[in-house]
Amino acid sequence: MYRDESWGPLPARPMALLVPLFLLTVVVLPVWWVLLLAVFLVFLGVAVVGEVLSLVPGFEKGFFKLIDWFGDRVEIWPRWCVTLPELLHEGDAAFYRARVEKKLGAWTRKEEEARAARKAPPPGPHDIPLRDFRGVGAGHVVQAARELGWELSHDRPTDPQRVVRLRRLPVVG
């Protein structure tokens, strides 16, 4: 299943590409976040007015569909962004391996704490974006996740070139 090249590490990007993308990220990303905040405030305003408009049949359903559509397609961190750690550690498999293991360890710890307290586990989704596993590949994410009791999510598909979606295996006993 994970033997094709799409599950392996991506090739290191050349520094000549990373530096301009990093500079673009520094300039454009704050503007992007301000625009997202503005859109959020518009949605909030429409929701307040929507209390009155909820008398219109289908308004709430359509509004929630719009919010879901927006949330599925708009990323807080666009894929073209290059952060300073990514700029400094491009091609460093140990850095990306540590990133993946840190995220998986935090999720596992939260799940185990919830189970010990007899509470519901933290809600998903449990997604690891490409920026976290670029240097080791999606196959490594799945392998490390299985060692901690996670597996690929069956609810939503995983795209090894963009995101790995995980769920916790049920605990027997």
C-alpha positions as CSV (number, residue, x, y, z in Angstrom):
1,M,0.0,0.0,0.0
2,Y,2.8,2.4,0.9
3,R,5.3,1.2,-1.6
4,D,4.8,3.8,-4.3
5,E,6.8,6.9,-4.4
6,S,4.0,9.2,-3.3
7,W,4.3,7.8,0.3
8,G,8.0,8.5,0.4
9,P,9.9,11.8,1.3
10,L,9.6,14.6,-1.1
11,P,12.8,15.8,-2.7
12,A,14.5,18.8,-1.0
13,R,13.5,22.1,-2.6
14,P,16.4,24.3,-3.8
15,M,17.3,27.3,-1.7
16,A,16.8,29.5,-4.7
17,L,13.1,28.7,-4.5
18,L,12.8,28.6,-0.7
19,V,14.2,32.1,0.0
20,P,11.7,34.0,-2.2
21,L,8.9,31.9,-0.9
22,F,10.0,32.7,2.7
23,L,10.1,36.4,1.9
24,L,6.7,36.2,0.2
25,T,5.4,34.4,3.3
26,V,6.7,37.1,5.6
27,V,4.9,39.8,3.5
28,V,1.7,38.1,2.4
29,L,0.8,35.8,5.3
30,P,-0.1,38.6,7.8
31,V,-2.4,40.1,5.1
32,W,-3.9,36.7,4.5
33,W,-4.6,36.3,8.2
34,V,-6.2,39.7,8.3
35,L,-8.4,38.8,5.4
36,L,-9.4,35.5,7.1
37,L,-10.3,37.5,10.2
38,A,-12.4,39.8,8.2
39,V,-14.2,36.9,6.6
40,F,-14.8,35.4,10.0
41,L,-16.3,38.6,11.3
42,V,-18.6,38.8,8.2
43,F,-19.7,35.2,9.0
44,L,-20.3,36.2,12.6
45,G,-22.3,39.2,11.5
46,V,-24.4,37.1,9.1
47,A,-24.9,34.6,11.9
48,V,-26.3,37.3,14.2
49,V,-28.6,38.6,11.5
50,G,-29.3,35.0,10.7
51,E,-31.2,34.6,13.9
52,V,-33.9,36.7,12.2
53,L,-33.4,35.1,8.8
54,S,-33.8,31.6,10.3
55,L,-37.5,32.1,9.7
56,V,-36.6,31.7,6.0
57,P,-36.8,27.9,5.1
58,G,-33.4,26.5,4.3
59,F,-31.3,29.5,5.4
60,E,-29.6,27.8,8.3
61,K,-28.8,24.7,6.2
62,G,-27.4,26.8,3.4
63,F,-25.4,29.0,5.8
64,F,-23.8,25.9,7.5
65,K,-23.0,24.5,4.1
66,L,-21.2,27.7,3.1
67,I,-19.2,27.7,6.4
68,D,-18.2,24.1,5.8
69,W,-17.3,24.8,2.2
70,F,-15.1,27.7,3.2
71,G,-13.5,25.8,6.0
72,D,-12.6,22.9,3.8
73,R,-11.1,25.0,1.0
74,V,-9.3,27.8,2.8
75,E,-6.1,27.1,4.7
76,I,-4.7,29.2,7.6
77,W,-1.3,28.2,6.4
78,P,-1.4,28.0,2.6
79,R,0.8,25.2,1.1
80,W,3.1,27.7,-0.6
81,C,4.2,29.2,2.7
82,V,7.8,28.6,3.9
83,T,8.4,29.2,7.6
84,L,11.8,29.9,9.1
85,P,12.3,26.3,10.5
86,E,11.4,24.9,7.1
87,L,13.9,27.2,5.4
88,L,16.7,26.2,7.9
89,H,16.0,22.5,7.9
90,E,14.9,21.7,4.3
91,G,16.1,18.1,3.5
92,D,16.8,17.3,7.2
93,A,15.0,14.0,7.8
94,A,15.7,14.1,11.5
95,F,14.0,17.5,11.9
96,Y,10.8,16.2,10.1
97,R,10.9,12.9,12.0
98,A,11.0,14.9,15.3
99,R,8.1,17.1,14.2
100,V,5.9,14.0,13.4
101,E,6.8,12.2,16.6
102,K,6.1,15.3,18.7
103,K,2.7,15.8,17.2
104,L,1.8,12.1,17.5
105,G,3.1,12.0,21.0
106,A,1.0,15.0,22.1
107,W,-2.2,13.4,20.6
108,T,-1.5,10.1,22.2
109,R,-0.8,11.7,25.6
110,K,-4.2,13.6,25.3
111,E,-6.0,10.4,24.4
112,E,-4.5,8.5,27.3
113,E,-5.2,11.3,29.8
114,A,-8.8,11.4,28.7
115,R,-9.1,7.6,29.0
116,A,-7.5,7.6,32.4
117,A,-10.0,10.4,33.5
118,R,-12.9,8.4,31.9
119,K,-13.7,11.3,29.6
120,A,-14.3,11.4,25.9
121,P,-11.2,11.7,23.8
122,P,-10.3,15.0,22.2
123,P,-12.3,15.5,19.0
124,G,-10.6,15.1,15.6
125,P,-9.7,15.7,13.0
126,H,-6.2,14.5,13.5
127,D,-4.4,15.7,10.4
128,I,-0.7,16.0,9.8
129,P,-0.1,18.4,7.0
130,L,2.7,18.1,4.4
131,R,4.7,20.8,6.0
132,D,5.2,18.5,9.1
133,F,6.3,15.4,7.2
134,R,7.9,16.6,4.0
135,G,11.4,15.3,4.7
136,V,10.3,11.8,5.8
137,G,7.2,11.1,3.8
138,A,3.7,10.0,4.6
139,G,4.8,6.3,4.9
140,H,6.9,7.2,7.9
141,V,3.9,9.1,9.5
142,V,1.7,6.0,9.1
143,Q,4.4,3.7,10.5
144,A,5.1,5.9,13.5
145,A,1.4,6.3,14.1
146,R,0.8,2.6,14.1
147,E,3.4,2.1,16.8
148,L,1.4,4.5,19.0
149,G,-2.0,2.9,18.2
150,W,-3.2,5.2,15.4
151,E,-4.3,4.2,11.9
152,L,-5.4,6.0,8.7
153,S,-8.8,7.5,9.0
154,H,-11.5,5.8,7.1
155,D,-13.9,8.7,7.3
156,R,-11.9,11.1,5.2
157,P,-9.3,10.2,2.6
158,T,-5.5,10.7,3.0
159,D,-3.6,12.3,0.2
160,P,0.1,11.5,0.8
161,Q,1.1,14.6,-1.1
162,R,-0.9,17.0,1.1
163,V,-2.1,15.5,4.4
164,V,-2.2,12.3,6.5
165,R,-5.5,11.8,8.3
166,L,-5.4,9.6,11.4
167,R,-7.7,8.1,13.9
168,R,-7.1,6.3,17.2
169,L,-7.6,2.6,17.2
170,P,-10.2,1.5,19.8
171,V,-8.8,0.3,23.1
172,V,-9.8,-3.3,24.0
173,G,-10.4,-4.0,27.6
